[in-house]
Amino acid sequence: MGIPVTNVDVWPLNPASGNPLKVAWETIEYGEVGVKSPMTAADYHSPEEKEKRVKDGWLRTKIVTTMDSNGLFYIQSKVPD
């Protein structure tokens, strides 16, 4: 997947619940990608869909990744709907 573009914050989420983890990528084996950015399209979804997709301001991508020591992300799986 690579490195996130400028002006995009990426944080690990719990794949089961979508809640942000209290630790950074460097301390976990894998996590769901959560995104915060003025470029996200979260407001395009219906209010019900947005409630399911956004937790504490983090948009759930439903993509589970690992991160290496260089900050590169590698897709592992997708969270089922």
C-alpha positions in Angstrom: 0.0 0.0 0.0 2.9 2.3 0.7 3.2 5.5 2.7 0.2 7.8 3.3 0.2 11.1 1.4 0.7 14.5 3.0 -2.2 15.8 5.2 -3.4 12.3 6.0 -3.3 10.9 9.6 -3.3 7.1 9.8 -4.0 5.3 13.1 -4.5 1.6 14.0 -8.1 0.6 14.8 -9.3 -2.6 16.4 -10.5 -4.7 13.5 -13.3 -6.2 15.5 -14.9 -2.9 16.8 -13.3 -0.1 14.7 -12.3 1.7 17.9 -8.9 3.5 17.9 -6.2 1.6 19.7 -4.3 3.4 22.5 -0.9 2.4 21.0 0.9 3.4 17.7 1.6 1.2 14.7 5.1 0.5 15.9 3.9 -1.4 18.9 1.3 -3.8 17.2 1.5 -6.7 14.8 -1.5 -5.5 12.7 -4.5 -3.3 12.8 -7.3 -1.8 10.7 -6.4 1.4 9.0 -8.1 4.5 10.4 -7.9 7.7 8.4 -8.3 11.4 9.4 -8.0 13.9 6.6 -9.8 16.9 5.1 -9.9 14.7 1.9 -12.0 11.8 3.3 -15.4 11.4 1.9 -17.1 10.4 5.1 -19.8 13.0 4.7 -21.0 11.4 1.5 -22.5 8.5 3.3 -25.9 8.5 4.9 -26.0 9.4 8.7 -26.5 5.7 9.6 -23.6 4.6 7.4 -21.4 7.4 8.7 -22.1 6.3 12.3 -20.9 2.8 11.4 -17.8 4.0 9.5 -16.5 6.8 11.7 -15.4 6.2 15.3 -13.9 9.1 17.3 -13.3 11.0 14.1 -11.4 8.1 12.4 -12.8 6.8 9.2 -12.8 3.0 9.0 -11.2 1.7 5.8 -11.9 -2.0 6.6 -8.4 -2.7 5.5 -6.1 -4.6 7.9 -2.4 -3.9 7.5 1.0 -4.3 9.0 3.6 -1.5 9.1 7.4 -2.1 8.7 10.2 -0.1 10.3 10.3 2.3 7.3 6.6 3.3 7.7 5.4 1.3 4.7 2.0 -0.4 5.0 1.3 -3.9 3.7 -2.3 -5.1 3.2 -3.1 -8.3 5.0 -6.8 -8.7 4.8 -10.2 -6.9 4.7 -12.6 -6.6 7.6 -15.9 -8.3 6.7 -19.0 -6.2 6.6 
